[in-house]
Amino acid sequence: MLVFWLLMKAKSSTTSLAAWLRIPEAINLSGIPRASLYPLFDFNGGSIRTSSIRQKGKARGIRLISRDSLLSFIESNAETPA
């Protein structure tokens, strides 16, 4: 149910249904603040898959977040009603 709500929220906003999201799109989709989101990324030992796209020889790039792993993380932490 939570995943359905998140997908409906994504359709109604400017966030596309792309497989990979930039940080601001992931924040809008999940509602998780940036400071809370970063520790959940795989390069920090978390379970949300990310990818860094950089040009050869450059130190900075674009961090992308897997939509599927973000939604799976949220779903796996959802509480069931008592």
Stockholm file with secondary structure:
# STOCKHOLM 1.0

chainA/1-82         MLVFWLLMKAKSSTTSLAAWLRIPEAINLSGIPRASLYPLFDFNGGSIRTSSIRQKGKARGIRLISRDSLLSFIESNAETPA
#=GR chainA/1-82 SS CHHHHHHHHHHHSSCCCCSEEEHHHHHHHHCCCHHHHGGGBGGGTCSBCEEEECCTTCSCCEEEEEHHHHHHHHHHTCCCCC
#=GC SS_cons        CHHHHHHHHHHHSSCCCCSEEEHHHHHHHHCCCHHHHGGGBGGGTCSBCEEEECCTTCSCCEEEEEHHHHHHHHHHTCCCCC
//
